[in-house]
Amino acid sequence: MPRSLNSVASRNRRKKILKLAKGYFGRRKNVWTIAKNAVEKAMLYSYRDRKVKKRTFRSLWISRINAGSRLHGISYSILMNKLNNKGILLNRKILADLAMNEPKAFKELVEQVR
């Protein structure tokens, strides 16, 4: 009995990878073996960087809160400690937004914990 190759499934598998490689430069977009490696690496980077994005935003929020709090004569760590002691449960994302876009509200918050 002759060997069956199922070329339909093979072609579909390759087309799926080449579709993901659309927009890549040079042979990375149209040569199967190179495109497969490029897409694999890209998928690894995208998985990793979804985690890194959370770290990056947290450090950005901390920088913004620190800058805003130092304008009112208090450091970031002292502000966060006093907020926790007072039971004010605002996360860093909201605090950073207040420090950037609502300086009056942020100032009232700092005065409240003093």
N, C-alpha and C positions, 0 to 999 in steps of 0.2 A: 504494500500500500504506500503511495507517495506521501511525503512529508507535507503537512499543512502549515502554511506560514501565517495566515490571518493578517494579511497586509493592511486590511481596513483598520484594525485596532492599532497596529504599529504606526500607521500614518496619522491617526487621530491623536495618539500619544505625542508624536513629534510636533504636530500642528499646535497642540496645547502649549508646549514649551516655547515654540517659535512665536506664538502670539504674545506670551508673557515677555519675550525679549524685544518686542516692538519698540523702536525708538533708541535702541542701543547703537553704539558707534561701530562702524566697520563690520568685520565678520561676526561680531558678537550677535548680530541680529538675524543672520541668515544661514550660518553654518551650524549644523545640528550639534556637533560635539562641543564647539566653543560656546554656543548659545546655552546649552544644557548646564555647563559649568558656571556661566555668568548668572543664569537665573537661580541656580542653587545658592550661590554666594549672596545674591541679592535677597533671597528669602531669609537666609541666616541673619543678614544685617537688619532686615526689617523686623524680625522677631526680637533681636537684641535691642534695637533702638526704640521699640515700643516701651521697654523697661527704662531705658536711659532717659527718655523724654520726661518721665515722671520725676526723676532725680533733678533734671535740669530746671524744670518749672519750680520745684520746691526751693532750690537755691536762689532762683530769681525772686520768688516771693519773699524769702528771708532778707535778701538785699534791699528790696523795696521797703519792707517794714522797718529795717534798721535805719535806712536813710530818713524815712519819715519820723521815726521816733527820736533820732538824734537832733532833728530840728527843734524838738520840744525838750531837749536836755535829758534824755533818758536812753539807755542803751537797749538793744534788742532783747538781750537775755533777761535783763531786769524787767522790761515790759512784759515779756511772756510769762515770767514767774508771777508777777503781780496780777496779770489777767487770770491765770490759773487759780491763784489764791482767792481772788474775788469771786470766782465761779463764772466768769464771763467766757462762754464757750463759742468763740469765733475761730474758724480755721485760718490758716495762713493765707489761703487764696483770697478770702474775703477781706482780711486785714490789709493785704497788699493792695487790693482794689480800693479800699478806703483811703489808704495813704496816698495813692496816685491821683484818684479822681474826686475824692471828697475830703479835702484836707481839714475842713471845719469839723466834720464828724469825727475824723481821726484825732483831732486835737481834743475834742470833748471826751473821747475814750481815754486818752492819755491822762487828762485831768481827773477823770473818774477813778483811775487806779492809784493816783498819787496819795 
